[in-house]
């Protein structure tokens, strides 16, 4: 059952839900980098909304030039470094 909260509030700020979706997706991706276009496809949000969300507070998200793990183009990508992957067991 799909639940869509916040519809009756009337003041849902554009980009907040998108940003939360991006963070959740990137955390689940375990540090894989994604370009803006592929992120938009992955979270099902308009590209403009994704870019607006990414342009806001950085938070856990890291922006850098790199290769997108979906379309393999080298451009500006976004990822969330996986904490558990930063220090592999020796
Ligand atoms: Zn891509």
PDB file of the backbone (N, CA, C, O) and the ligand in Angstrom, with CONECT records:
HET     ZN  A 101       1
ATOM      1  N   UNK A   1       0.857  -1.199   0.000  1.00  0.00           N
ATOM      2  CA  UNK A   1       0.000   0.000   0.000  1.00  0.00           C
ATOM      3  C   UNK A   1       0.890   1.245   0.000  1.00  0.00           C
ATOM      4  O   UNK A   1       1.789   1.387   0.829  1.00  0.00           O
ATOM      5  N   UNK A   2       0.622   2.121  -0.930  1.00  0.00           N
ATOM      6  CA  UNK A   2       1.447   3.325  -1.019  1.00  0.00           C
ATOM      7  C   UNK A   2       0.914   4.407  -0.094  1.00  0.00           C
ATOM      8  O   UNK A   2      -0.277   4.718  -0.092  1.00  0.00           O
ATOM      9  N   UNK A   3       1.796   4.957   0.668  1.00  0.00           N
ATOM     10  CA  UNK A   3       1.417   6.049   1.569  1.00  0.00           C
ATOM     11  C   UNK A   3       2.136   7.318   1.134  1.00  0.00           C
ATOM     12  O   UNK A   3       3.357   7.329   0.979  1.00  0.00           O
ATOM     13  N   UNK A   4       1.386   8.363   0.943  1.00  0.00           N
ATOM     14  CA  UNK A   4       2.018   9.623   0.555  1.00  0.00           C
ATOM     15  C   UNK A   4       1.674  10.710   1.566  1.00  0.00           C
ATOM     16  O   UNK A   4       0.665  11.404   1.442  1.00  0.00           O
ATOM     17  N   UNK A   5       2.530  10.837   2.561  1.00  0.00           N
ATOM     18  CA  UNK A   5       2.272  11.823   3.617  1.00  0.00           C
ATOM     19  C   UNK A   5       2.563  13.241   3.143  1.00  0.00           C
ATOM     20  O   UNK A   5       3.262  13.453   2.152  1.00  0.00           O
ATOM     21  N   UNK A   6       2.027  14.181   3.854  1.00  0.00           N
ATOM     22  CA  UNK A   6       2.366  15.582   3.582  1.00  0.00           C
ATOM     23  C   UNK A   6       1.497  16.242   2.533  1.00  0.00           C
ATOM     24  O   UNK A   6       1.721  17.404   2.192  1.00  0.00           O
ATOM     25  N   UNK A   7       0.505  15.524   2.009  1.00  0.00           N
ATOM     26  CA  UNK A   7      -0.304  16.117   0.952  1.00  0.00           C
ATOM     27  C   UNK A   7      -1.241  17.180   1.510  1.00  0.00           C
ATOM     28  O   UNK A   7      -1.588  18.128   0.804  1.00  0.00           O
ATOM     29  N   UNK A   8      -1.650  17.038   2.755  1.00  0.00           N
ATOM     30  CA  UNK A   8      -2.607  17.995   3.291  1.00  0.00           C
ATOM     31  C   UNK A   8      -1.917  19.144   4.003  1.00  0.00           C
ATOM     32  O   UNK A   8      -2.575  20.088   4.440  1.00  0.00           O
ATOM     33  N   UNK A   9      -0.598  19.075   4.125  1.00  0.00           N
ATOM     34  CA  UNK A   9       0.140  20.168   4.760  1.00  0.00           C
ATOM     35  C   UNK A   9       0.125  21.401   3.886  1.00  0.00           C
ATOM     36  O   UNK A   9      -0.027  22.522   4.370  1.00  0.00           O
ATOM     37  N   UNK A  10       0.285  21.183   2.596  1.00  0.00           N
ATOM     38  CA  UNK A  10       0.193  22.302   1.662  1.00  0.00           C
ATOM     39  C   UNK A  10       1.472  23.078   1.499  1.00  0.00           C
ATOM     40  O   UNK A  10       1.603  23.858   0.556  1.00  0.00           O
ATOM     41  N   UNK A  11       2.435  22.884   2.404  1.00  0.00           N
ATOM     42  CA  UNK A  11       3.659  23.682   2.320  1.00  0.00           C
ATOM     43  C   UNK A  11       4.893  22.800   2.147  1.00  0.00           C
ATOM     44  O   UNK A  11       5.990  23.150   2.581  1.00  0.00           O
ATOM     45  N   UNK A  12       4.696  21.662   1.511  1.00  0.00           N
ATOM     46  CA  UNK A  12       5.834  20.786   1.278  1.00  0.00           C
ATOM     47  C   UNK A  12       6.846  21.472   0.372  1.00  0.00           C
ATOM     48  O   UNK A  12       6.549  21.799  -0.776  1.00  0.00           O
ATOM     49  N   UNK A  13       8.020  21.680   0.891  1.00  0.00           N
ATOM     50  CA  UNK A  13       9.038  22.389   0.126  1.00  0.00           C
ATOM     51  C   UNK A  13       9.616  21.483  -0.958  1.00  0.00           C
ATOM     52  O   UNK A  13      10.016  20.350  -0.688  1.00  0.00           O
ATOM     53  N   UNK A  14       9.652  21.989  -2.164  1.00  0.00           N
ATOM     54  CA  UNK A  14      10.187  21.199  -3.264  1.00  0.00           C
ATOM     55  C   UNK A  14      11.642  20.862  -3.001  1.00  0.00           C
ATOM     56  O   UNK A  14      12.434  21.727  -2.627  1.00  0.00           O
ATOM     57  N   UNK A  15      11.982  19.616  -3.195  1.00  0.00           N
ATOM     58  CA  UNK A  15      13.376  19.225  -3.043  1.00  0.00           C
ATOM     59  C   UNK A  15      13.664  18.479  -1.767  1.00  0.00           C
ATOM     60  O   UNK A  15      14.641  17.733  -1.697  1.00  0.00           O
ATOM     61  N   UNK A  16      12.852  18.656  -0.770  1.00  0.00           N
ATOM     62  CA  UNK A  16      13.115  17.987   0.499  1.00  0.00           C
ATOM     63  C   UNK A  16      12.940  16.480   0.353  1.00  0.00           C
ATOM     64  O   UNK A  16      13.812  15.701   0.738  1.00  0.00           O
ATOM     65  N   UNK A  17      11.803  16.082  -0.206  1.00  0.00           N
ATOM     66  CA  UNK A  17      11.569  14.662  -0.400  1.00  0.00           C
ATOM     67  C   UNK A  17      12.575  14.073  -1.374  1.00  0.00           C
ATOM     68  O   UNK A  17      13.054  12.953  -1.198  1.00  0.00           O
ATOM     69  N   UNK A  18      12.885  14.850  -2.405  1.00  0.00           N
ATOM     70  CA  UNK A  18      13.845  14.382  -3.397  1.00  0.00           C
ATOM     71  C   UNK A  18      15.195  14.164  -2.748  1.00  0.00           C
ATOM     72  O   UNK A  18      15.865  13.166  -3.015  1.00  0.00           O
ATOM     73  N   UNK A  19      15.595  15.086  -1.904  1.00  0.00           N
ATOM     74  CA  UNK A  19      16.897  14.979  -1.244  1.00  0.00           C
ATOM     75  C   UNK A  19      16.941  13.751  -0.335  1.00  0.00           C
ATOM     76  O   UNK A  19      17.935  13.026  -0.296  1.00  0.00           O
ATOM     77  N   UNK A  20      15.862  13.535   0.383  1.00  0.00           N
ATOM     78  CA  UNK A  20      15.809  12.363   1.255  1.00  0.00           C
ATOM     79  C   UNK A  20      15.899  11.084   0.431  1.00  0.00           C
ATOM     80  O   UNK A  20      16.549  10.118   0.831  1.00  0.00           O
ATOM     81  N   UNK A  21      15.243  11.091  -0.715  1.00  0.00           N
ATOM     82  CA  UNK A  21      15.290   9.909  -1.581  1.00  0.00           C
ATOM     83  C   UNK A  21      16.697   9.696  -2.106  1.00  0.00           C
ATOM     84  O   UNK A  21      17.169   8.563  -2.198  1.00  0.00           O
ATOM     85  N   UNK A  22      17.368  10.791  -2.451  1.00  0.00           N
ATOM     86  CA  UNK A  22      18.732  10.697  -2.964  1.00  0.00           C
ATOM     87  C   UNK A  22      19.675  10.123  -1.910  1.00  0.00           C
ATOM     88  O   UNK A  22      20.478   9.235  -2.197  1.00  0.00           O
ATOM     89  N   UNK A  23      19.567  10.634  -0.703  1.00  0.00           N
ATOM     90  CA  UNK A  23      20.440  10.165   0.375  1.00  0.00           C
ATOM     91  C   UNK A  23      20.205   8.685   0.636  1.00  0.00           C
ATOM     92  O   UNK A  23      21.147   7.911   0.798  1.00  0.00           O
ATOM     93  N   UNK A  24      18.937   8.308   0.675  1.00  0.00           N
ATOM     94  CA  UNK A  24      18.613   6.907   0.941  1.00  0.00           C
ATOM     95  C   UNK A  24      19.168   6.010  -0.168  1.00  0.00           C
ATOM     96  O   UNK A  24      19.743   4.953   0.092  1.00  0.00           O
ATOM     97  N   UNK A  25      18.980   6.463  -1.408  1.00  0.00           N
ATOM     98  CA  UNK A  25      19.448   5.662  -2.536  1.00  0.00           C
ATOM     99  C   UNK A  25      20.968   5.547  -2.536  1.00  0.00           C
ATOM    100  O   UNK A  25      21.514   4.462  -2.737  1.00  0.00           O
ATOM    101  N   UNK A  26      21.650   6.673  -2.310  1.00  0.00           N
ATOM    102  CA  UNK A  26      23.114   6.672  -2.365  1.00  0.00           C
ATOM    103  C   UNK A  26      23.715   5.861  -1.221  1.00  0.00           C
ATOM    104  O   UNK A  26      24.744   5.205  -1.385  1.00  0.00           O
ATOM    105  N   UNK A  27      23.062   5.914  -0.065  1.00  0.00           N
ATOM    106  CA  UNK A  27      23.565   5.110   1.053  1.00  0.00           C
ATOM    107  C   UNK A  27      23.433   3.629   0.735  1.00  0.00           C
ATOM    108  O   UNK A  27      24.300   2.818   1.062  1.00  0.00           O
ATOM    109  N   UNK A  28      22.316   3.302   0.083  1.00  0.00           N
ATOM    110  CA  UNK A  28      22.085   1.907  -0.252  1.00  0.00           C
ATOM    111  C   UNK A  28      23.052   1.441  -1.338  1.00  0.00           C
ATOM    112  O   UNK A  28      23.385   0.260  -1.433  1.00  0.00           O
ATOM    113  N   UNK A  29      23.497   2.408  -2.160  1.00  0.00           N
ATOM    114  CA  UNK A  29      24.400   2.071  -3.262  1.00  0.00           C
ATOM    115  C   UNK A  29      25.811   1.775  -2.757  1.00  0.00           C
ATOM    116  O   UNK A  29      26.655   1.295  -3.514  1.00  0.00           O
ATOM    117  N   UNK A  30      26.064   2.057  -1.498  1.00  0.00           N
ATOM    118  CA  UNK A  30      27.343   1.683  -0.903  1.00  0.00           C
ATOM    119  C   UNK A  30      28.546   2.419  -1.470  1.00  0.00           C
ATOM    120  O   UNK A  30      29.620   1.836  -1.621  1.00  0.00           O
ATOM    121  N   UNK A  31      28.369   3.703  -1.786  1.00  0.00           N
ATOM    122  CA  UNK A  31      29.515   4.498  -2.223  1.00  0.00           C
ATOM    123  C   UNK A  31      29.671   4.597  -3.733  1.00  0.00           C
ATOM    124  O   UNK A  31      30.586   5.264  -4.216  1.00  0.00           O
ATOM    125  N   UNK A  32      28.798   3.947  -4.479  1.00  0.00           N
ATOM    126  CA  UNK A  32      28.869   4.033  -5.937  1.00  0.00           C
ATOM    127  C   UNK A  32      28.507   5.443  -6.383  1.00  0.00           C
ATOM    128  O   UNK A  32      27.579   6.044  -5.842  1.00  0.00           O
ATOM    129  N   UNK A  33      29.233   5.978  -7.368  1.00  0.00           N
ATOM    130  CA  UNK A  33      28.945   7.325  -7.857  1.00  0.00           C
ATOM    131  C   UNK A  33      27.886   7.331  -8.963  1.00  0.00           C
ATOM    132  O   UNK A  33      27.831   6.416  -9.786  1.00  0.00           O
ATOM    133  N   UNK A  34      27.053   8.365  -8.973  1.00  0.00           N
ATOM    134  CA  UNK A  34      26.012   8.489  -9.994  1.00  0.00           C
ATOM    135  C   UNK A  34      25.952   9.920 -10.491  1.00  0.00           C
ATOM    136  O   UNK A  34      26.094  10.861  -9.709  1.00  0.00           O
ATOM    137  N   UNK A  35      25.741  10.090 -11.795  1.00  0.00           N
ATOM    138  CA  UNK A  35      25.586  11.425 -12.346  1.00  0.00           C
ATOM    139  C   UNK A  35      24.161  11.920 -12.081  1.00  0.00           C
ATOM    140  O   UNK A  35      23.290  11.154 -11.670  1.00  0.00           O
ATOM    141  N   UNK A  36      23.946  13.204 -12.321  1.00  0.00           N
ATOM    142  CA  UNK A  36      22.648  13.802 -12.014  1.00  0.00           C
ATOM    143  C   UNK A  36      21.511  13.101 -12.760  1.00  0.00           C
ATOM    144  O   UNK A  36      20.461  12.807 -12.190  1.00  0.00           O
ATOM    145  N   UNK A  37      21.743  12.845 -14.033  1.00  0.00           N
ATOM    146  CA  UNK A  37      20.698  12.242 -14.855  1.00  0.00           C
ATOM    147  C   UNK A  37      20.315  10.862 -14.383  1.00  0.00           C
ATOM    148  O   UNK A  37      19.131  10.530 -14.320  1.00  0.00           O
ATOM    149  N   UNK A  38      21.306  10.050 -14.050  1.00  0.00           N
ATOM    150  CA  UNK A  38      21.021   8.697 -13.593  1.00  0.00           C
ATOM    151  C   UNK A  38      20.377   8.713 -12.210  1.00  0.00           C
ATOM    152  O   UNK A  38      19.524   7.878 -11.910  1.00  0.00           O
ATOM    153  N   UNK A  39      20.786   9.667 -11.366  1.00  0.00           N
ATOM    154  CA  UNK A  39      20.158   9.782 -10.056  1.00  0.00           C
ATOM    155  C   UNK A  39      18.678  10.096 -10.209  1.00  0.00           C
ATOM    156  O   UNK A  39      17.836   9.542  -9.501  1.00  0.00           O
ATOM    157  N   UNK A  40      18.371  10.989 -11.141  1.00  0.00           N
ATOM    158  CA  UNK A  40      16.976  11.361 -11.371  1.00  0.00           C
ATOM    159  C   UNK A  40      16.161  10.139 -11.769  1.00  0.00           C
ATOM    160  O   UNK A  40      15.035   9.949 -11.308  1.00  0.00           O
ATOM    161  N   UNK A  41      16.747   9.311 -12.636  1.00  0.00           N
ATOM    162  CA  UNK A  41      16.052   8.096 -13.064  1.00  0.00           C
ATOM    163  C   UNK A  41      15.887   7.136 -11.892  1.00  0.00           C
ATOM    164  O   UNK A  41      14.831   6.527 -11.722  1.00  0.00           O
ATOM    165  N   UNK A  42      16.937   7.006 -11.085  1.00  0.00           N
ATOM    166  CA  UNK A  42      16.917   6.029  -9.992  1.00  0.00           C
ATOM    167  C   UNK A  42      15.890   6.370  -8.920  1.00  0.00           C
ATOM    168  O   UNK A  42      15.228   5.481  -8.386  1.00  0.00           O
ATOM    169  N   UNK A  43      15.755   7.657  -8.605  1.00  0.00           N
ATOM    170  CA  UNK A  43      14.814   8.034  -7.549  1.00  0.00           C
ATOM    171  C   UNK A  43      13.467   8.462  -8.117  1.00  0.00           C
ATOM    172  O   UNK A  43      12.534   8.735  -7.362  1.00  0.00           O
ATOM    173  N   UNK A  44      13.360   8.521  -9.443  1.00  0.00           N
ATOM    174  CA  UNK A  44      12.088   8.859 -10.059  1.00  0.00           C
ATOM    175  C   UNK A  44      11.674  10.302  -9.853  1.00  0.00           C
ATOM    176  O   UNK A  44      10.493  10.606  -9.686  1.00  0.00           O
ATOM    177  N   UNK A  45      12.673  11.199  -9.867  1.00  0.00           N
ATOM    178  CA  UNK A  45      12.388  12.620  -9.685  1.00  0.00           C
ATOM    179  C   UNK A  45      12.858  13.390 -10.917  1.00  0.00           C
ATOM    180  O   UNK A  45      13.755  12.937 -11.629  1.00  0.00           O
ATOM    181  N   UNK A  46      12.258  14.551 -11.171  1.00  0.00           N
ATOM    182  CA  UNK A  46      12.702  15.373 -12.300  1.00  0.00           C
ATOM    183  C   UNK A  46      14.153  15.791 -12.123  1.00  0.00           C
ATOM    184  O   UNK A  46      14.609  16.033 -11.006  1.00  0.00           O
ATOM    185  N   UNK A  47      14.875  15.873 -13.244  1.00  0.00           N
ATOM    186  CA  UNK A  47      16.293  16.223 -13.182  1.00  0.00           C
ATOM    187  C   UNK A  47      16.514  17.574 -12.500  1.00  0.00           C
ATOM    188  O   UNK A  47      17.459  17.742 -11.730  1.00  0.00           O
ATOM    189  N   UNK A  48      15.644  18.519 -12.788  1.00  0.00           N
ATOM    190  CA  UNK A  48      15.797  19.841 -12.182  1.00  0.00           C
ATOM    191  C   UNK A  48      15.669  19.771 -10.668  1.00  0.00           C
ATOM    192  O   UNK A  48      16.372  20.474  -9.941  1.00  0.00           O
ATOM    193  N   UNK A  49      14.765  18.917 -10.200  1.00  0.00           N
ATOM    194  CA  UNK A  49      14.565  18.785  -8.762  1.00  0.00           C
ATOM    195  C   UNK A  49      15.779  18.123  -8.111  1.00  0.00           C
ATOM    196  O   UNK A  49      16.199  18.492  -7.014  1.00  0.00           O
ATOM    197  N   UNK A  50      16.327  17.138  -8.818  1.00  0.00           N
ATOM    198  CA  UNK A  50      17.523  16.456  -8.309  1.00  0.00           C
ATOM    199  C   UNK A  50      18.677  17.452  -8.216  1.00  0.00           C
ATOM    200  O   UNK A  50      19.399  17.482  -7.219  1.00  0.00           O
ATOM    201  N   UNK A  51      18.845  18.261  -9.252  1.00  0.00           N
ATOM    202  CA  UNK A  51      19.945  19.225  -9.230  1.00  0.00           C
ATOM    203  C   UNK A  51      19.754  20.253  -8.128  1.00  0.00           C
ATOM    204  O   UNK A  51      20.716  20.675  -7.486  1.00  0.00           O
ATOM    205  N   UNK A  52      18.515  20.651  -7.914  1.00  0.00           N
ATOM    206  CA  UNK A  52      18.243  21.622  -6.846  1.00  0.00           C
ATOM    207  C   UNK A  52      18.551  21.007  -5.490  1.00  0.00           C
ATOM    208  O   UNK A  52      19.095  21.669  -4.606  1.00  0.00           O
ATOM    209  N   UNK A  53      18.199  19.739  -5.333  1.00  0.00           N
ATOM    210  CA  UNK A  53      18.448  19.054  -4.065  1.00  0.00           C
ATOM    211  C   UNK A  53      19.948  18.881  -3.832  1.00  0.00           C
ATOM    212  O   UNK A  53      20.427  19.011  -2.705  1.00  0.00           O
ATOM    213  N   UNK A  54      20.680  18.588  -4.897  1.00  0.00           N
ATOM    214  CA  UNK A  54      22.123  18.381  -4.775  1.00  0.00           C
ATOM    215  C   UNK A  54      22.850  19.692  -4.523  1.00  0.00           C
ATOM    216  O   UNK A  54      23.907  19.719  -3.892  1.00  0.00           O
ATOM    217  N   UNK A  55      22.270  20.781  -5.025  1.00  0.00           N
ATOM    218  CA  UNK A  55      22.918  22.081  -4.874  1.00  0.00           C
ATOM    219  C   UNK A  55      22.743  22.641  -3.465  1.00  0.00           C
ATOM    220  O   UNK A  55      23.401  23.610  -3.086  1.00  0.00           O
ATOM    221  N   UNK A  56      21.858  22.026  -2.703  1.00  0.00           N
ATOM    222  CA  UNK A  56      21.623  22.497  -1.348  1.00  0.00           C
ATOM    223  C   UNK A  56      22.744  22.065  -0.418  1.00  0.00           C
ATOM    224  O   UNK A  56      23.909  21.995  -0.809  1.00  0.00           O
ATOM    225  N   UNK A  57      22.372  21.780   0.807  1.00  0.00           N
ATOM    226  CA  UNK A  57      23.378  21.355   1.777  1.00  0.00           C
ATOM    227  C   UNK A  57      24.059  20.074   1.331  1.00  0.00           C
ATOM    228  O   UNK A  57      23.413  19.160   0.819  1.00  0.00           O
ATOM    229  N   UNK A  58      25.345  20.018   1.527  1.00  0.00           N
ATOM    230  CA  UNK A  58      26.087  18.834   1.110  1.00  0.00           C
ATOM    231  C   UNK A  58      25.717  17.618   1.925  1.00  0.00           C
ATOM    232  O   UNK A  58      25.476  16.540   1.381  1.00  0.00           O
ATOM    233  N   UNK A  59      25.673  17.795   3.234  1.00  0.00           N
ATOM    234  CA  UNK A  59      25.356  16.660   4.091  1.00  0.00           C
ATOM    235  C   UNK A  59      26.346  15.534   3.860  1.00  0.00           C
ATOM    236  O   UNK A  59      27.550  15.766   3.750  1.00  0.00           O
ATOM    237  N   UNK A  60      25.836  14.322   3.787  1.00  0.00           N
ATOM    238  CA  UNK A  60      26.734  13.179   3.599  1.00  0.00           C
ATOM    239  C   UNK A  60      27.154  13.014   2.146  1.00  0.00           C
ATOM    240  O   UNK A  60      28.036  12.214   1.836  1.00  0.00           O
ATOM    241  N   UNK A  61      26.518  13.775   1.254  1.00  0.00           N
ATOM    242  CA  UNK A  61      26.773  13.564  -0.170  1.00  0.00           C
ATOM    243  C   UNK A  61      28.049  14.273  -0.624  1.00  0.00           C
ATOM    244  O   UNK A  61      28.319  15.409  -0.235  1.00  0.00           O
ATOM    245  N   UNK A  62      28.820  13.583  -1.450  1.00  0.00           N
ATOM    246  CA  UNK A  62      30.069  14.134  -1.964  1.00  0.00           C
ATOM    247  C   UNK A  62      29.957  14.299  -3.469  1.00  0.00           C
ATOM    248  O   UNK A  62      29.598  13.366  -4.187  1.00  0.00           O
ATOM    249  N   UNK A  63      30.269  15.503  -3.936  1.00  0.00           N
ATOM    250  CA  UNK A  63      30.226  15.774  -5.368  1.00  0.00           C
ATOM    251  C   UNK A  63      31.649  15.857  -5.890  1.00  0.00           C
ATOM    252  O   UNK A  63      32.493  16.537  -5.306  1.00  0.00           O
ATOM    253  N   UNK A  64      31.913  15.171  -6.976  1.00  0.00           N
ATOM    254  CA  UNK A  64      33.244  15.213  -7.560  1.00  0.00           C
ATOM    255  C   UNK A  64      33.172  14.734  -8.997  1.00  0.00           C
ATOM    256  O   UNK A  64      32.189  14.121  -9.411  1.00  0.00           O
ATOM    257  N   UNK A  65      34.215  15.017  -9.746  1.00  0.00           N
ATOM    258  CA  UNK A  65      34.268  14.503 -11.104  1.00  0.00           C
ATOM    259  C   UNK A  65      34.681  13.040 -11.064  1.00  0.00           C
ATOM    260  O   UNK A  65      35.673  12.672 -10.434  1.00  0.00           O
ATOM    261  N   UNK A  66      33.906  12.225 -11.741  1.00  0.00           N
ATOM    262  CA  UNK A  66      34.211  10.803 -11.726  1.00  0.00           C
ATOM    263  C   UNK A  66      33.370  10.090 -12.759  1.00  0.00           C
ATOM    264  O   UNK A  66      32.702  10.724 -13.576  1.00  0.00           O
ATOM    265  N   UNK A  67      33.405   8.773 -12.723  1.00  0.00           N
ATOM    266  CA  UNK A  67      32.652   7.996 -13.698  1.00  0.00           C
ATOM    267  C   UNK A  67      31.381   7.451 -13.073  1.00  0.00           C
ATOM    268  O   UNK A  67      31.408   6.767 -12.049  1.00  0.00           O
ATOM    269  N   UNK A  68      30.276   7.770 -13.711  1.00  0.00           N
ATOM    270  CA  UNK A  68      28.983   7.293 -13.242  1.00  0.00           C
ATOM    271  C   UNK A  68      28.940   5.771 -13.332  1.00  0.00           C
ATOM    272  O   UNK A  68      29.368   5.189 -14.329  1.00  0.00           O
ATOM    273  N   UNK A  69      28.424   5.133 -12.290  1.00  0.00           N
ATOM    274  CA  UNK A  69      28.403   3.672 -12.272  1.00  0.00           C
ATOM    275  C   UNK A  69      27.248   3.103 -13.084  1.00  0.00           C
ATOM    276  O   UNK A  69      27.134   1.885 -13.221  1.00  0.00           O
ATOM    277  N   UNK A  70      26.387   3.969 -13.627  1.00  0.00           N
ATOM    278  CA  UNK A  70      25.275   3.487 -14.448  1.00  0.00           C
ATOM    279  C   UNK A  70      25.568   3.697 -15.930  1.00  0.00           C
ATOM    280  O   UNK A  70      25.512   2.752 -16.716  1.00  0.00           O
ATOM    281  N   UNK A  71      25.883   4.942 -16.313  1.00  0.00           N
ATOM    282  CA  UNK A  71      26.071   5.224 -17.737  1.00  0.00           C
ATOM    283  C   UNK A  71      27.556   5.284 -18.112  1.00  0.00           C
ATOM    284  O   UNK A  71      27.889   5.403 -19.291  1.00  0.00           O
ATOM    285  N   UNK A  72      28.441   5.203 -17.127  1.00  0.00           N
ATOM    286  CA  UNK A  72      29.894   5.138 -17.352  1.00  0.00           C
ATOM    287  C   UNK A  72      30.470   6.366 -18.044  1.00  0.00           C
ATOM    288  O   UNK A  72      31.558   6.311 -18.617  1.00  0.00           O
ATOM    289  N   UNK A  73      29.737   7.472 -17.989  1.00  0.00           N
ATOM    290  CA  UNK A  73      30.307   8.712 -18.508  1.00  0.00           C
ATOM    291  C   UNK A  73      31.104   9.373 -17.391  1.00  0.00           C
ATOM    292  O   UNK A  73      30.774   9.249 -16.212  1.00  0.00           O
ATOM    293  N   UNK A  74      32.152  10.073 -17.786  1.00  0.00           N
ATOM    294  CA  UNK A  74      32.936  10.804 -16.793  1.00  0.00           C
ATOM    295  C   UNK A  74      32.439  12.238 -16.745  1.00  0.00           C
ATOM    296  O   UNK A  74      32.548  12.983 -17.720  1.00  0.00           O
ATOM    297  N   UNK A  75      31.898  12.609 -15.612  1.00  0.00           N
ATOM    298  CA  UNK A  75      31.343  13.943 -15.408  1.00  0.00           C
ATOM    299  C   UNK A  75      31.170  14.150 -13.907  1.00  0.00           C
ATOM    300  O   UNK A  75      31.699  13.380 -13.106  1.00  0.00           O
ATOM    301  N   UNK A  76      30.430  15.188 -13.526  1.00  0.00           N
ATOM    302  CA  UNK A  76      30.256  15.411 -12.099  1.00  0.00           C
ATOM    303  C   UNK A  76      29.292  14.374 -11.537  1.00  0.00           C
ATOM    304  O   UNK A  76      28.159  14.248 -12.001  1.00  0.00           O
ATOM    305  N   UNK A  77      29.747  13.645 -10.549  1.00  0.00           N
ATOM    306  CA  UNK A  77      28.937  12.588  -9.959  1.00  0.00           C
ATOM    307  C   UNK A  77      28.760  12.845  -8.462  1.00  0.00           C
ATOM    308  O   UNK A  77      29.482  13.638  -7.858  1.00  0.00           O
ATOM    309  N   UNK A  78      27.794  12.161  -7.893  1.00  0.00           N
ATOM    310  CA  UNK A  78      27.502  12.294  -6.469  1.00  0.00           C
ATOM    311  C   UNK A  78      27.534  10.918  -5.832  1.00  0.00           C
ATOM    312  O   UNK A  78      27.061   9.940  -6.411  1.00  0.00           O
ATOM    313  N   UNK A  79      28.096  10.852  -4.635  1.00  0.00           N
ATOM    314  CA  UNK A  79      28.079   9.572  -3.925  1.00  0.00           C
ATOM    315  C   UNK A  79      28.117   9.830  -2.427  1.00  0.00           C
ATOM    316  O   UNK A  79      28.409  10.942  -1.985  1.00  0.00           O
ATOM    317  N   UNK A  80      27.826   8.814  -1.664  1.00  0.00           N
ATOM    318  CA  UNK A  80      27.977   8.871  -0.211  1.00  0.00           C
ATOM    319  C   UNK A  80      28.957   7.773   0.161  1.00  0.00           C
ATOM    320  O   UNK A  80      28.642   6.589   0.044  1.00  0.00           O
ATOM    321  N   UNK A  81      30.145   8.161   0.608  1.00  0.00           N
ATOM    322  CA  UNK A  81      31.146   7.162   0.966  1.00  0.00           C
ATOM    323  C   UNK A  81      30.593   6.211   2.032  1.00  0.00           C
ATOM    324  O   UNK A  81      30.077   6.643   3.063  1.00  0.00           O
ATOM    325  N   UNK A  82      30.710   4.932   1.764  1.00  0.00           N
ATOM    326  CA  UNK A  82      30.230   3.939   2.716  1.00  0.00           C
ATOM    327  C   UNK A  82      31.191   3.866   3.894  1.00  0.00           C
ATOM    328  O   UNK A  82      32.388   3.635   3.719  1.00  0.00           O
ATOM    329  N   UNK A  83      30.666   4.062   5.078  1.00  0.00           N
ATOM    330  CA  UNK A  83      31.533   4.072   6.266  1.00  0.00           C
ATOM    331  C   UNK A  83      32.231   2.740   6.470  1.00  0.00           C
ATOM    332  O   UNK A  83      33.414   2.682   6.804  1.00  0.00           O
ATOM    333  N   UNK A  84      31.479   1.676   6.263  1.00  0.00           N
ATOM    334  CA  UNK A  84      32.051   0.350   6.512  1.00  0.00           C
ATOM    335  C   UNK A  84      33.116  -0.003   5.477  1.00  0.00           C
ATOM    336  O   UNK A  84      33.966  -0.860   5.714  1.00  0.00           O
ATOM    337  N   UNK A  85      33.056   0.684   4.300  1.00  0.00           N
ATOM    338  CA  UNK A  85      33.988   0.341   3.237  1.00  0.00           C
ATOM    339  C   UNK A  85      35.274   1.152   3.338  1.00  0.00           C
ATOM    340  O   UNK A  85      36.248   0.864   2.642  1.00  0.00           O
ATOM    341  N   UNK A  86      35.280   2.169   4.207  1.00  0.00           N
ATOM    342  CA  UNK A  86      36.463   3.013   4.292  1.00  0.00           C
ATOM    343  C   UNK A  86      37.622   2.317   4.997  1.00  0.00           C
ATOM    344  O   UNK A  86      38.790   2.589   4.715  1.00  0.00           O
ATOM    345  N   UNK A  87      37.289   1.431   5.900  1.00  0.00           N
ATOM    346  CA  UNK A  87      38.353   0.717   6.603  1.00  0.00           C
ATOM    347  C   UNK A  87      38.130  -0.787   6.467  1.00  0.00           C
ATOM    348  O   UNK A  87      37.551  -1.417   7.351  1.00  0.00           O
ATOM    349  N   UNK A  88      38.581  -1.344   5.382  1.00  0.00           N
ATOM    350  CA  UNK A  88      38.404  -2.791   5.192  1.00  0.00           C
ATOM    351  C   UNK A  88      39.191  -3.557   6.239  1.00  0.00           C
ATOM    352  O   UNK A  88      40.284  -3.145   6.629  1.00  0.00           O
ATOM    353  N   UNK A  89      38.636  -4.671   6.693  1.00  0.00           N
ATOM    354  CA  UNK A  89      39.334  -5.486   7.700  1.00  0.00           C
ATOM    355  C   UNK A  89      40.642  -6.013   7.145  1.00  0.00           C
ATOM    356  O   UNK A  89      40.702  -6.499   6.016  1.00  0.00           O
ATOM    357  N   UNK A  90      41.668  -5.915   7.935  1.00  0.00           N
ATOM    358  CA  UNK A  90      42.980  -6.315   7.454  1.00  0.00           C
ATOM    359  C   UNK A  90      43.268  -7.782   7.753  1.00  0.00           C
ATOM    360  O   UNK A  90      44.340  -8.283   7.411  1.00  0.00           O
TER     361      UNK A  90
HETATM  362 ZN    ZN A 101      25.004   8.381 -15.268  1.00  0.00          ZN
END
